[in-house]
Amino acid sequence: MDRRAQAPAPPPPACTQCARLNAAQRAADARGDHSRGVDYRVLLRRHQDEAHGGER
């Protein structure tokens, strides 16, 4: 069973913080650093909850 966290939804188009965190998560996953990718997914979801009222 694949236990990796699911990637969050794409960022809202106008949010640079969402875009930055999403790009960092994709880059980490692309280089095989899945632990760091999960860290960025957590940070992105936390940011979305705080800045966008939970928008995902």
Secondary structure, 3 states (H helix, E strand, C coil): CCCCCCCCCCCCCCCHHHHHHHHHHHHHHHCCCHHHHHHHHHHHHHHHHHHHCCCC
